[in-house]
Amino acid sequence: MATQLRLTSDRHPTALTVHIAGDLDYSTCDELVDFVTGRLDTAPGVREVRLNFRGLTHIDSSGLTALLAVRRRTGAARALLRLDERSTELNRMLHLTNTLEHLTAPGDEAPGGDAGPR
């Protein structure tokens, strides 16, 4: 059974953290892109976007596509993207598709993002 996606955010002067909980898949991927885009549109001073995956329960290829779209949006906003507290499933997908380096800011190569593996 799919787990509903829940998105919340914390805003600091130049940073935005988006907390992702639930499934990031075909039925929910647009929610993430719209959520991040909306936050960036209303906060032009953001220079770093952190996606926190502590509550992620599942991700599929559509979720990965959403992450690539978020990367395009953050790049257009001239903000760095960081993927924090990545699950084993997410790390496996990023490595298999060779997208980790493209998606993340320098220094984000640790297996679990900035917060270490879980």
Biopython code that builds the backbone (N, CA, C, O; Angstrom):
import numpy as np
from Bio.PDB.StructureBuilder import StructureBuilder

atoms = [
    (1, "MET", "N", (0.831, -1.183, 0.000)),
    (1, "MET", "CA", (0.000, 0.000, 0.000)),
    (1, "MET", "C", (0.882, 1.255, 0.000)),
    (1, "MET", "O", (1.833, 1.350, 0.775)),
    (2, "ALA", "N", (0.564, 2.199, -0.859)),
    (2, "ALA", "CA", (1.334, 3.432, -0.970)),
    (2, "ALA", "C", (1.127, 4.311, 0.257)),
    (2, "ALA", "O", (0.044, 4.355, 0.840)),
    (3, "THR", "N", (2.188, 5.005, 0.629)),
    (3, "THR", "CA", (2.128, 5.944, 1.738)),
    (3, "THR", "C", (2.034, 7.347, 1.157)),
    (3, "THR", "O", (2.844, 7.734, 0.315)),
    (4, "GLN", "N", (1.054, 8.097, 1.605)),
    (4, "GLN", "CA", (0.852, 9.460, 1.119)),
    (4, "GLN", "C", (2.112, 10.291, 1.328)),
    (4, "GLN", "O", (2.791, 10.148, 2.344)),
    (5, "LEU", "N", (2.422, 11.151, 0.377)),
    (5, "LEU", "CA", (3.570, 12.043, 0.483)),
    (5, "LEU", "C", (3.206, 13.235, 1.364)),
    (5, "LEU", "O", (2.147, 13.843, 1.209)),
    (6, "ARG", "N", (4.116, 13.556, 2.298)),
    (6, "ARG", "CA", (3.951, 14.725, 3.153)),
    (6, "ARG", "C", (5.201, 15.592, 2.999)),
    (6, "ARG", "O", (6.326, 15.116, 3.151)),
    (7, "LEU", "N", (4.983, 16.857, 2.697)),
    (7, "LEU", "CA", (6.078, 17.799, 2.499)),
    (7, "LEU", "C", (5.930, 18.962, 3.460)),
    (7, "LEU", "O", (4.857, 19.556, 3.571)),
    (8, "THR", "N", (6.995, 19.278, 4.145)),
    (8, "THR", "CA", (7.038, 20.459, 5.005)),
    (8, "THR", "C", (8.361, 21.156, 4.727)),
    (8, "THR", "O", (9.279, 20.565, 4.159)),
    (9, "SER", "N", (8.448, 22.415, 5.131)),
    (9, "SER", "CA", (9.698, 23.133, 4.882)),
    (9, "SER", "C", (10.038, 24.068, 6.020)),
    (9, "SER", "O", (9.176, 24.525, 6.771)),
    (10, "ASP", "N", (11.328, 24.335, 6.120)),
    (10, "ASP", "CA", (11.890, 25.324, 7.038)),
    (10, "ASP", "C", (12.671, 26.296, 6.178)),
    (10, "ASP", "O", (13.424, 25.893, 5.292)),
    (11, "ARG", "N", (12.488, 27.575, 6.444)),
    (11, "ARG", "CA", (13.177, 28.609, 5.659)),
    (11, "ARG", "C", (14.077, 29.408, 6.574)),
    (11, "ARG", "O", (13.654, 29.866, 7.636)),
    (12, "HIS", "N", (15.301, 29.570, 6.164)),
    (12, "HIS", "CA", (16.271, 30.423, 6.828)),
    (12, "HIS", "C", (16.653, 31.493, 5.817)),
    (12, "HIS", "O", (16.282, 31.367, 4.650)),
    (13, "PRO", "N", (17.366, 32.526, 6.198)),
    (13, "PRO", "CA", (17.609, 33.631, 5.265)),
    (13, "PRO", "C", (18.061, 33.206, 3.864)),
    (13, "PRO", "O", (17.547, 33.722, 2.872)),
    (14, "THR", "N", (19.014, 32.276, 3.769)),
    (14, "THR", "CA", (19.489, 31.885, 2.439)),
    (14, "THR", "C", (19.359, 30.389, 2.176)),
    (14, "THR", "O", (19.905, 29.881, 1.197)),
    (15, "ALA", "N", (18.641, 29.684, 3.042)),
    (15, "ALA", "CA", (18.513, 28.232, 2.893)),
    (15, "ALA", "C", (17.067, 27.786, 3.062)),
    (15, "ALA", "O", (16.301, 28.364, 3.833)),
    (16, "LEU", "N", (16.724, 26.757, 2.330)),
    (16, "LEU", "CA", (15.405, 26.142, 2.403)),
    (16, "LEU", "C", (15.606, 24.655, 2.624)),
    (16, "LEU", "O", (16.335, 24.010, 1.871)),
    (17, "THR", "N", (14.965, 24.102, 3.651)),
    (17, "THR", "CA", (14.993, 22.664, 3.883)),
    (17, "THR", "C", (13.595, 22.130, 3.654)),
    (17, "THR", "O", (12.627, 22.619, 4.237)),
    (18, "VAL", "N", (13.494, 21.114, 2.794)),
    (18, "VAL", "CA", (12.220, 20.455, 2.518)),
    (18, "VAL", "C", (12.300, 19.056, 3.107)),
    (18, "VAL", "O", (13.186, 18.276, 2.757)),
    (19, "HIS", "N", (11.374, 18.744, 4.001)),
    (19, "HIS", "CA", (11.300, 17.434, 4.638)),
    (19, "HIS", "C", (10.322, 16.578, 3.847)),
    (19, "HIS", "O", (9.173, 16.965, 3.633)),
    (20, "ILE", "N", (10.786, 15.418, 3.418)),
    (20, "ILE", "CA", (10.006, 14.525, 2.573)),
    (20, "ILE", "C", (9.668, 13.275, 3.368)),
    (20, "ILE", "O", (10.559, 12.599, 3.883)),
    (21, "ALA", "N", (8.384, 12.970, 3.467)),
    (21, "ALA", "CA", (7.938, 11.773, 4.183)),
    (21, "ALA", "C", (6.910, 11.043, 3.330)),
    (21, "ALA", "O", (6.044, 11.671, 2.720)),
    (22, "GLY", "N", (7.005, 9.720, 3.288)),
    (22, "GLY", "CA", (6.089, 8.914, 2.505)),
    (22, "GLY", "C", (6.727, 8.473, 1.208)),
    (22, "GLY", "O", (7.951, 8.451, 1.080)),
    (23, "ASP", "N", (5.883, 8.118, 0.238)),
    (23, "ASP", "CA", (6.351, 7.597, -1.045)),
    (23, "ASP", "C", (6.514, 8.706, -2.076)),
    (23, "ASP", "O", (5.623, 9.535, -2.260)),
    (24, "LEU", "N", (7.650, 8.710, -2.738)),
    (24, "LEU", "CA", (7.899, 9.629, -3.844)),
    (24, "LEU", "C", (7.877, 8.781, -5.112)),
    (24, "LEU", "O", (8.867, 8.144, -5.472)),
    (25, "ASP", "N", (6.725, 8.790, -5.779)),
    (25, "ASP", "CA", (6.518, 7.910, -6.926)),
    (25, "ASP", "C", (5.677, 8.600, -7.989)),
    (25, "ASP", "O", (5.468, 9.812, -7.941)),
    (26, "TYR", "N", (5.199, 7.819, -8.945)),
    (26, "TYR", "CA", (4.433, 8.358, -10.073)),
    (26, "TYR", "C", (3.258, 9.229, -9.624)),
    (26, "TYR", "O", (2.983, 10.265, -10.229)),
    (27, "SER", "N", (2.579, 8.813, -8.580)),
    (27, "SER", "CA", (1.376, 9.546, -8.163)),
    (27, "SER", "C", (1.681, 10.784, -7.324)),
    (27, "SER", "O", (0.790, 11.602, -7.096)),
    (28, "THR", "N", (2.930, 10.941, -6.857)),
    (28, "THR", "CA", (3.244, 12.067, -5.968)),
    (28, "THR", "C", (4.394, 12.950, -6.448)),
    (28, "THR", "O", (4.649, 13.999, -5.856)),
    (29, "CYS", "N", (5.082, 12.552, -7.495)),
    (29, "CYS", "CA", (6.314, 13.261, -7.878)),
    (29, "CYS", "C", (6.074, 14.729, -8.232)),
    (29, "CYS", "O", (6.908, 15.580, -7.923)),
    (30, "ASP", "N", (4.948, 15.034, -8.872)),
    (30, "ASP", "CA", (4.678, 16.429, -9.221)),
    (30, "ASP", "C", (4.501, 17.301, -7.985)),
    (30, "ASP", "O", (4.793, 18.496, -8.019)),
    (31, "GLU", "N", (4.025, 16.708, -6.896)),
    (31, "GLU", "CA", (3.851, 17.467, -5.657)),
    (31, "GLU", "C", (5.184, 18.030, -5.174)),
    (31, "GLU", "O", (5.263, 19.186, -4.759)),
    (32, "LEU", "N", (6.229, 17.208, -5.231)),
    (32, "LEU", "CA", (7.544, 17.672, -4.782)),
    (32, "LEU", "C", (8.049, 18.807, -5.657)),
    (32, "LEU", "O", (8.509, 19.827, -5.145)),
    (33, "VAL", "N", (7.970, 18.640, -6.964)),
    (33, "VAL", "CA", (8.453, 19.673, -7.885)),
    (33, "VAL", "C", (7.683, 20.971, -7.672)),
    (33, "VAL", "O", (8.284, 22.043, -7.592)),
    (34, "ASP", "N", (6.376, 20.885, -7.581)),
    (34, "ASP", "CA", (5.548, 22.078, -7.364)),
    (34, "ASP", "C", (5.849, 22.734, -6.020)),
    (34, "ASP", "O", (5.896, 23.960, -5.922)),
    (35, "PHE", "N", (6.052, 21.926, -4.996)),
    (35, "PHE", "CA", (6.332, 22.436, -3.654)),
    (35, "PHE", "C", (7.639, 23.230, -3.647)),
    (35, "PHE", "O", (7.682, 24.364, -3.170)),
    (36, "VAL", "N", (8.702, 22.628, -4.179)),
    (36, "VAL", "CA", (10.001, 23.305, -4.194)),
    (36, "VAL", "C", (9.947, 24.546, -5.083)),
    (36, "VAL", "O", (10.452, 25.603, -4.707)),
    (37, "THR", "N", (9.339, 24.417, -6.251)),
    (37, "THR", "CA", (9.231, 25.560, -7.163)),
    (37, "THR", "C", (8.490, 26.715, -6.504)),
    (37, "THR", "O", (8.914, 27.866, -6.606)),
    (38, "GLY", "N", (7.396, 26.416, -5.835)),
    (38, "GLY", "CA", (6.625, 27.450, -5.154)),
    (38, "GLY", "C", (7.430, 28.149, -4.076)),
    (38, "GLY", "O", (7.350, 29.369, -3.927)),
    (39, "ARG", "N", (8.210, 27.376, -3.318)),
    (39, "ARG", "CA", (9.030, 27.975, -2.266)),
    (39, "ARG", "C", (10.126, 28.848, -2.871)),
    (39, "ARG", "O", (10.408, 29.932, -2.360)),
    (40, "LEU", "N", (10.741, 28.386, -3.947)),
    (40, "LEU", "CA", (11.791, 29.180, -4.587)),
    (40, "LEU", "C", (11.232, 30.461, -5.205)),
    (40, "LEU", "O", (11.887, 31.503, -5.180)),
    (41, "ASP", "N", (10.038, 30.381, -5.753)),
    (41, "ASP", "CA", (9.418, 31.562, -6.366)),
    (41, "ASP", "C", (9.127, 32.650, -5.340)),
    (41, "ASP", "O", (9.129, 33.834, -5.677)),
    (42, "THR", "N", (8.880, 32.265, -4.102)),
    (42, "THR", "CA", (8.536, 33.252, -3.072)),
    (42, "THR", "C", (9.731, 33.620, -2.185)),
    (42, "THR", "O", (9.597, 34.422, -1.261)),
    (43, "ALA", "N", (10.892, 33.034, -2.468)),
    (43, "ALA", "CA", (12.076, 33.301, -1.652)),
    (43, "ALA", "C", (13.300, 33.425, -2.549)),
    (43, "ALA", "O", (14.138, 32.523, -2.573)),
    (44, "PRO", "N", (13.420, 34.529, -3.288)),
    (44, "PRO", "CA", (14.515, 34.657, -4.251)),
    (44, "PRO", "C", (15.912, 34.671, -3.646)),
    (44, "PRO", "O", (16.889, 34.510, -4.378)),
    (45, "GLY", "N", (16.039, 34.855, -2.351)),
    (45, "GLY", "CA", (17.361, 34.894, -1.721)),
    (45, "GLY", "C", (17.923, 33.537, -1.353)),
    (45, "GLY", "O", (19.029, 33.465, -0.818)),
    (46, "VAL", "N", (17.206, 32.463, -1.617)),
    (46, "VAL", "CA", (17.669, 31.126, -1.246)),
    (46, "VAL", "C", (18.866, 30.732, -2.110)),
    (46, "VAL", "O", (18.813, 30.810, -3.338)),
    (47, "ARG", "N", (19.937, 30.310, -1.456)),
    (47, "ARG", "CA", (21.142, 29.886, -2.157)),
    (47, "ARG", "C", (21.454, 28.406, -1.921)),
    (47, "ARG", "O", (22.389, 27.862, -2.510)),
    (48, "GLU", "N", (20.666, 27.761, -1.058)),
    (48, "GLU", "CA", (20.858, 26.338, -0.790)),
    (48, "GLU", "C", (19.500, 25.710, -0.509)),
    (48, "GLU", "O", (18.723, 26.207, 0.306)),
    (49, "VAL", "N", (19.232, 24.608, -1.201)),
    (49, "VAL", "CA", (18.010, 23.839, -0.972)),
    (49, "VAL", "C", (18.433, 22.468, -0.479)),
    (49, "VAL", "O", (19.196, 21.765, -1.142)),
    (50, "ARG", "N", (17.934, 22.095, 0.682)),
    (50, "ARG", "CA", (18.250, 20.798, 1.270)),
    (50, "ARG", "C", (16.977, 19.951, 1.261)),
    (50, "ARG", "O", (15.956, 20.339, 1.830)),
    (51, "LEU", "N", (17.050, 18.808, 0.617)),
    (51, "LEU", "CA", (15.947, 17.851, 0.660)),
    (51, "LEU", "C", (16.303, 16.816, 1.715)),
    (51, "LEU", "O", (17.317, 16.128, 1.603)),
    (52, "ASN", "N", (15.466, 16.711, 2.738)),
    (52, "ASN", "CA", (15.719, 15.777, 3.827)),
    (52, "ASN", "C", (14.813, 14.570, 3.648)),
    (52, "ASN", "O", (13.588, 14.692, 3.665)),
    (53, "PHE", "N", (15.424, 13.406, 3.476)),
    (53, "PHE", "CA", (14.695, 12.184, 3.169)),
    (53, "PHE", "C", (14.483, 11.275, 4.371)),
    (53, "PHE", "O", (14.218, 10.085, 4.200)),
    (54, "ARG", "N", (14.593, 11.799, 5.560)),
    (54, "ARG", "CA", (14.451, 10.965, 6.768)),
    (54, "ARG", "C", (13.150, 10.162, 6.755)),
    (54, "ARG", "O", (13.144, 9.003, 7.171)),
    (55, "GLY", "N", (12.059, 10.746, 6.291)),
    (55, "GLY", "CA", (10.765, 10.069, 6.318)),
    (55, "GLY", "C", (10.384, 9.367, 5.027)),
    (55, "GLY", "O", (9.258, 8.885, 4.898)),
    (56, "LEU", "N", (11.307, 9.300, 4.061)),
    (56, "LEU", "CA", (11.016, 8.653, 2.787)),
    (56, "LEU", "C", (10.810, 7.158, 2.994)),
    (56, "LEU", "O", (11.643, 6.493, 3.610)),
    (57, "THR", "N", (9.699, 6.628, 2.479)),
    (57, "THR", "CA", (9.431, 5.199, 2.599)),
    (57, "THR", "C", (9.676, 4.445, 1.309)),
    (57, "THR", "O", (9.934, 3.241, 1.340)),
    (58, "HIS", "N", (9.601, 5.128, 0.169)),
    (58, "HIS", "CA", (9.813, 4.472, -1.124)),
    (58, "HIS", "C", (10.038, 5.542, -2.190)),
    (58, "HIS", "O", (9.474, 6.634, -2.126)),
    (59, "ILE", "N", (10.874, 5.204, -3.166)),
    (59, "ILE", "CA", (11.072, 6.069, -4.323)),
    (59, "ILE", "C", (11.158, 5.183, -5.557)),
    (59, "ILE", "O", (11.774, 4.118, -5.521)),
    (60, "ASP", "N", (10.538, 5.625, -6.652)),
    (60, "ASP", "CA", (10.638, 4.900, -7.920)),
    (60, "ASP", "C", (11.259, 5.816, -8.967)),
    (60, "ASP", "O", (11.712, 6.913, -8.643)),
    (61, "SER", "N", (11.282, 5.373, -10.215)),
    (61, "SER", "CA", (11.922, 6.158, -11.275)),
    (61, "SER", "C", (11.248, 7.510, -11.481)),
    (61, "SER", "O", (11.911, 8.469, -11.877)),
    (62, "SER", "N", (9.954, 7.608, -11.225)),
    (62, "SER", "CA", (9.276, 8.904, -11.325)),
    (62, "SER", "C", (9.760, 9.850, -10.232)),
    (62, "SER", "O", (9.868, 11.057, -10.447)),
    (63, "GLY", "N", (10.048, 9.301, -9.074)),
    (63, "GLY", "CA", (10.615, 10.106, -8.001)),
    (63, "GLY", "C", (11.985, 10.635, -8.381)),
    (63, "GLY", "O", (12.317, 11.785, -8.093)),
    (64, "LEU", "N", (12.781, 9.792, -9.032)),
    (64, "LEU", "CA", (14.089, 10.241, -9.513)),
    (64, "LEU", "C", (13.928, 11.352, -10.550)),
    (64, "LEU", "O", (14.678, 12.328, -10.541)),
    (65, "THR", "N", (12.958, 11.203, -11.434)),
    (65, "THR", "CA", (12.675, 12.248, -12.423)),
    (65, "THR", "C", (12.314, 13.559, -11.724)),
    (65, "THR", "O", (12.722, 14.635, -12.160)),
    (66, "ALA", "N", (11.547, 13.460, -10.640)),
    (66, "ALA", "CA", (11.195, 14.653, -9.870)),
    (66, "ALA", "C", (12.442, 15.302, -9.269)),
    (66, "ALA", "O", (12.551, 16.528, -9.249)),
    (67, "LEU", "N", (13.373, 14.497, -8.783)),
    (67, "LEU", "CA", (14.610, 15.048, -8.235)),
    (67, "LEU", "C", (15.415, 15.766, -9.312)),
    (67, "LEU", "O", (16.011, 16.811, -9.054)),
    (68, "LEU", "N", (15.432, 15.209, -10.509)),
    (68, "LEU", "CA", (16.122, 15.875, -11.614)),
    (68, "LEU", "C", (15.449, 17.205, -11.960)),
    (68, "LEU", "O", (16.129, 18.181, -12.275)),
    (69, "ALA", "N", (14.117, 17.246, -11.903)),
    (69, "ALA", "CA", (13.395, 18.499, -12.158)),
    (69, "ALA", "C", (13.688, 19.518, -11.059)),
    (69, "ALA", "O", (13.847, 20.705, -11.341)),
    (70, "VAL", "N", (13.760, 19.059, -9.810)),
    (70, "VAL", "CA", (14.106, 19.960, -8.704)),
    (70, "VAL", "C", (15.511, 20.497, -8.912)),
    (70, "VAL", "O", (15.775, 21.669, -8.644)),
    (71, "ARG", "N", (16.409, 19.655, -9.384)),
    (71, "ARG", "CA", (17.784, 20.108, -9.657)),
    (71, "ARG", "C", (17.796, 21.204, -10.722)),
    (71, "ARG", "O", (18.539, 22.178, -10.601)),
    (72, "ARG", "N", (16.987, 21.052, -11.753)),
    (72, "ARG", "CA", (16.899, 22.101, -12.776)),
    (72, "ARG", "C", (16.372, 23.398, -12.166)),
    (72, "ARG", "O", (16.877, 24.478, -12.473)),
    (73, "ARG", "N", (15.369, 23.296, -11.310)),
    (73, "ARG", "CA", (14.782, 24.489, -10.684)),
    (73, "ARG", "C", (15.782, 25.175, -9.755)),
    (73, "ARG", "O", (15.901, 26.401, -9.765)),
    (74, "THR", "N", (16.500, 24.390, -8.957)),
    (74, "THR", "CA", (17.476, 25.001, -8.053)),
    (74, "THR", "C", (18.622, 25.622, -8.844)),
    (74, "THR", "O", (19.119, 26.690, -8.489)),
    (75, "GLY", "N", (19.039, 24.955, -9.911)),
    (75, "GLY", "CA", (20.090, 25.523, -10.759)),
    (75, "GLY", "C", (19.668, 26.845, -11.372)),
    (75, "GLY", "O", (20.451, 27.794, -11.416)),
    (76, "ALA", "N", (18.431, 26.908, -11.845)),
    (76, "ALA", "CA", (17.916, 28.152, -12.428)),
    (76, "ALA", "C", (17.858, 29.262, -11.389)),
    (76, "ALA", "O", (18.007, 30.439, -11.719)),
    (77, "ALA", "N", (17.641, 28.883, -10.127)),
    (77, "ALA", "CA", (17.579, 29.858, -9.037)),
    (77, "ALA", "C", (18.977, 30.152, -8.469)),
    (77, "ALA", "O", (19.121, 30.932, -7.527)),
    (78, "ARG", "N", (19.993, 29.523, -9.048)),
    (78, "ARG", "CA", (21.378, 29.676, -8.595)),
    (78, "ARG", "C", (21.562, 29.226, -7.159)),
    (78, "ARG", "O", (22.302, 29.840, -6.391)),
    (79, "ALA", "N", (20.878, 28.143, -6.807)),
    (79, "ALA", "CA", (20.969, 27.575, -5.461)),
    (79, "ALA", "C", (21.589, 26.178, -5.546)),
    (79, "ALA", "O", (21.369, 25.446, -6.511)),
    (80, "LEU", "N", (22.355, 25.830, -4.537)),
    (80, "LEU", "CA", (22.919, 24.486, -4.435)),
    (80, "LEU", "C", (21.828, 23.528, -3.966)),
    (80, "LEU", "O", (20.928, 23.920, -3.224)),
    (81, "LEU", "N", (21.911, 22.297, -4.395)),
    (81, "LEU", "CA", (20.979, 21.265, -3.942)),
    (81, "LEU", "C", (21.747, 20.247, -3.117)),
    (81, "LEU", "O", (22.819, 19.789, -3.513)),
    (82, "ARG", "N", (21.191, 19.899, -1.974)),
    (82, "ARG", "CA", (21.773, 18.870, -1.109)),
    (82, "ARG", "C", (20.690, 17.841, -0.790)),
    (82, "ARG", "O", (19.524, 18.183, -0.598)),
    (83, "LEU", "N", (21.096, 16.594, -0.739)),
    (83, "LEU", "CA", (20.186, 15.494, -0.427)),
    (83, "LEU", "C", (20.615, 14.902, 0.905)),
    (83, "LEU", "O", (21.614, 14.186, 0.974)),
    (84, "ASP", "N", (19.874, 15.192, 1.956)),
    (84, "ASP", "CA", (20.237, 14.785, 3.308)),
    (84, "ASP", "C", (19.478, 13.540, 3.751)),
    (84, "ASP", "O", (18.345, 13.295, 3.338)),
    (85, "GLU", "N", (20.139, 12.764, 4.604)),
    (85, "GLU", "CA", (19.555, 11.578, 5.233)),
    (85, "GLU", "C", (18.931, 10.635, 4.199)),
    (85, "GLU", "O", (17.785, 10.202, 4.322)),
    (86, "ARG", "N", (19.726, 10.342, 3.190)),
    (86, "ARG", "CA", (19.266, 9.463, 2.117)),
    (86, "ARG", "C", (19.161, 8.028, 2.610)),
    (86, "ARG", "O", (20.022, 7.544, 3.345)),
    (87, "SER", "N", (18.100, 7.361, 2.198)),
    (87, "SER", "CA", (17.908, 5.957, 2.544)),
    (87, "SER", "C", (18.805, 5.082, 1.678)),
    (87, "SER", "O", (19.352, 5.542, 0.675)),
    (88, "THR", "N", (18.950, 3.837, 2.064)),
    (88, "THR", "CA", (19.697, 2.871, 1.262)),
    (88, "THR", "C", (19.077, 2.743, -0.119)),
    (88, "THR", "O", (19.795, 2.684, -1.118)),
    (89, "GLU", "N", (17.746, 2.700, -0.187)),
    (89, "GLU", "CA", (17.045, 2.589, -1.470)),
    (89, "GLU", "C", (17.362, 3.771, -2.381)),
    (89, "GLU", "O", (17.643, 3.585, -3.565)),
    (90, "LEU", "N", (17.318, 4.978, -1.836)),
    (90, "LEU", "CA", (17.614, 6.167, -2.630)),
    (90, "LEU", "C", (19.072, 6.157, -3.079)),
    (90, "LEU", "O", (19.362, 6.437, -4.242)),
    (91, "ASN", "N", (19.986, 5.839, -2.177)),
    (91, "ASN", "CA", (21.399, 5.785, -2.551)),
    (91, "ASN", "C", (21.642, 4.771, -3.663)),
    (91, "ASN", "O", (22.387, 5.044, -4.604)),
    (92, "ARG", "N", (21.021, 3.616, -3.556)),
    (92, "ARG", "CA", (21.183, 2.594, -4.586)),
    (92, "ARG", "C", (20.712, 3.121, -5.943)),
    (92, "ARG", "O", (21.388, 2.939, -6.956)),
    (93, "MET", "N", (19.552, 3.775, -5.953)),
    (93, "MET", "CA", (19.024, 4.321, -7.204)),
    (93, "MET", "C", (19.960, 5.389, -7.775)),
    (93, "MET", "O", (20.215, 5.412, -8.979)),
    (94, "LEU", "N", (20.464, 6.259, -6.927)),
    (94, "LEU", "CA", (21.353, 7.324, -7.392)),
    (94, "LEU", "C", (22.647, 6.767, -7.965)),
    (94, "LEU", "O", (23.171, 7.283, -8.953)),
    (95, "HIS", "N", (23.157, 5.720, -7.347)),
    (95, "HIS", "CA", (24.394, 5.131, -7.854)),
    (95, "HIS", "C", (24.155, 4.321, -9.121)),
    (95, "HIS", "O", (24.956, 4.394, -10.053)),
    (96, "LEU", "N", (23.078, 3.556, -9.177)),
    (96, "LEU", "CA", (22.777, 2.759, -10.375)),
    (96, "LEU", "C", (22.533, 3.634, -11.600)),
    (96, "LEU", "O", (22.882, 3.259, -12.719)),
    (97, "THR", "N", (21.937, 4.791, -11.384)),
    (97, "THR", "CA", (21.630, 5.690, -12.496)),
    (97, "THR", "C", (22.723, 6.731, -12.721)),
    (97, "THR", "O", (22.643, 7.544, -13.642)),
    (98, "ASN", "N", (23.741, 6.695, -11.870)),
    (98, "ASN", "CA", (24.869, 7.614, -11.990)),
    (98, "ASN", "C", (24.416, 9.078, -11.940)),
    (98, "ASN", "O", (24.929, 9.916, -12.681)),
    (99, "THR", "N", (23.465, 9.376, -11.072)),
    (99, "THR", "CA", (22.924, 10.730, -10.983)),
    (99, "THR", "C", (23.303, 11.460, -9.687)),
    (99, "THR", "O", (23.004, 12.646, -9.546)),
    (100, "LEU", "N", (23.940, 10.789, -8.763)),
    (100, "LEU", "CA", (24.265, 11.423, -7.483)),
    (100, "LEU", "C", (25.084, 12.691, -7.683)),
    (100, "LEU", "O", (24.747, 13.743, -7.140)),
    (101, "GLU", "N", (26.149, 12.595, -8.452)),
    (101, "GLU", "CA", (27.025, 13.756, -8.649)),
    (101, "GLU", "C", (26.289, 14.900, -9.352)),
    (101, "GLU", "O", (26.493, 16.069, -9.023)),
    (102, "HIS", "N", (25.443, 14.562, -10.309)),
    (102, "HIS", "CA", (24.686, 15.595, -11.024)),
    (102, "HIS", "C", (23.691, 16.296, -10.105)),
    (102, "HIS", "O", (23.502, 17.509, -10.197)),
    (103, "LEU", "N", (23.060, 15.535, -9.222)),
    (103, "LEU", "CA", (22.009, 16.099, -8.378)),
    (103, "LEU", "C", (22.526, 16.917, -7.208)),
    (103, "LEU", "O", (21.853, 17.848, -6.765)),
    (104, "THR", "N", (23.679, 16.597, -6.709)),
    (104, "THR", "CA", (24.098, 17.181, -5.440)),
    (104, "THR", "C", (25.223, 18.182, -5.568)),
    (104, "THR", "O", (25.980, 18.197, -6.539)),
    (105, "ALA", "N", (25.300, 19.011, -4.556)),
    (105, "ALA", "CA", (26.373, 19.997, -4.462)),
    (105, "ALA", "C", (27.665, 19.298, -4.056)),
    (105, "ALA", "O", (27.619, 18.218, -3.468)),
    (106, "PRO", "N", (28.803, 19.888, -4.354)),
    (106, "PRO", "CA", (30.082, 19.301, -3.922)),
    (106, "PRO", "C", (30.081, 19.053, -2.419)),
    (106, "PRO", "O", (29.564, 19.858, -1.645)),
    (107, "GLY", "N", (30.668, 17.929, -2.018)),
    (107, "GLY", "CA", (30.726, 17.597, -0.605)),
    (107, "GLY", "C", (29.548, 16.772, -0.137)),
    (107, "GLY", "O", (29.453, 16.461, 1.050)),
    (108, "ASP", "N", (28.654, 16.411, -1.028)),
    (108, "ASP", "CA", (27.459, 15.661, -0.655)),
    (108, "ASP", "C", (27.571, 14.193, -1.051)),
    (108, "ASP", "O", (26.554, 13.513, -1.188)),
    (109, "GLU", "N", (28.786, 13.700, -1.234)),
    (109, "GLU", "CA", (28.981, 12.356, -1.759)),
    (109, "GLU", "C", (28.889, 11.270, -0.701)),
    (109, "GLU", "O", (28.839, 10.090, -1.048)),
    (110, "ALA", "N", (28.865, 11.628, 0.578)),
    (110, "ALA", "CA", (28.781, 10.612, 1.634)),
    (110, "ALA", "C", (27.541, 9.770, 1.436)),
    (110, "ALA", "O", (26.529, 10.277, 0.951)),
    (111, "PRO", "N", (27.588, 8.493, 1.799)),
    (111, "PRO", "CA", (26.466, 7.596, 1.534)),
    (111, "PRO", "C", (25.111, 8.111, 2.009)),
    (111, "PRO", "O", (24.099, 7.848, 1.360)),
    (112, "GLY", "N", (25.068, 8.821, 3.100)),
    (112, "GLY", "CA", (23.780, 9.295, 3.602)),
    (112, "GLY", "C", (23.612, 10.793, 3.501)),
    (112, "GLY", "O", (22.834, 11.370, 4.261)),
    (113, "GLY", "N", (24.304, 11.436, 2.602)),
    (113, "GLY", "CA", (24.237, 12.894, 2.539)),
    (113, "GLY", "C", (24.999, 13.462, 3.716)),
    (113, "GLY", "O", (25.900, 12.810, 4.243)),
    (114, "ASP", "N", (24.659, 14.643, 4.129)),
    (114, "ASP", "CA", (25.384, 15.317, 5.193)),
    (114, "ASP", "C", (25.186, 14.675, 6.556)),
    (114, "ASP", "O", (26.013, 14.863, 7.448)),
    (115, "ALA", "N", (24.109, 13.922, 6.738)),
    (115, "ALA", "CA", (23.820, 13.382, 8.051)),
    (115, "ALA", "C", (24.288, 11.946, 8.220)),
    (115, "ALA", "O", (24.058, 11.354, 9.274)),
    (116, "GLY", "N", (24.933, 11.370, 7.224)),
    (116, "GLY", "CA", (25.421, 10.001, 7.338)),
    (116, "GLY", "C", (24.355, 9.000, 6.949)),
    (116, "GLY", "O", (23.191, 9.360, 6.772)),
    (117, "PRO", "N", (24.751, 7.727, 6.813)),
    (117, "PRO", "CA", (23.804, 6.704, 6.359)),
    (117, "PRO", "C", (22.784, 6.363, 7.422)),
    (117, "PRO", "O", (22.994, 6.593, 8.613)),
    (118, "ARG", "N", (21.668, 5.807, 6.961)),
    (118, "ARG", "CA", (20.683, 5.307, 7.915)),
    (118, "ARG", "C", (20.259, 3.941, 7.511)),
    (118, "ARG", "O", (19.428, 3.329, 8.181)),
]
sb = StructureBuilder()
sb.init_structure("model")
sb.init_model(0)
sb.init_chain("A")
sb.init_seg("    ")
for serial, (resi, resn, name, xyz) in enumerate(atoms, 1):
    if name == "N":
        sb.init_residue(resn, " ", resi, " ")
    sb.init_atom(name, np.array(xyz, "f"), 0.0, 1.0, " ", f" {name:<3s}", serial, name[0])
structure = sb.get_structure()
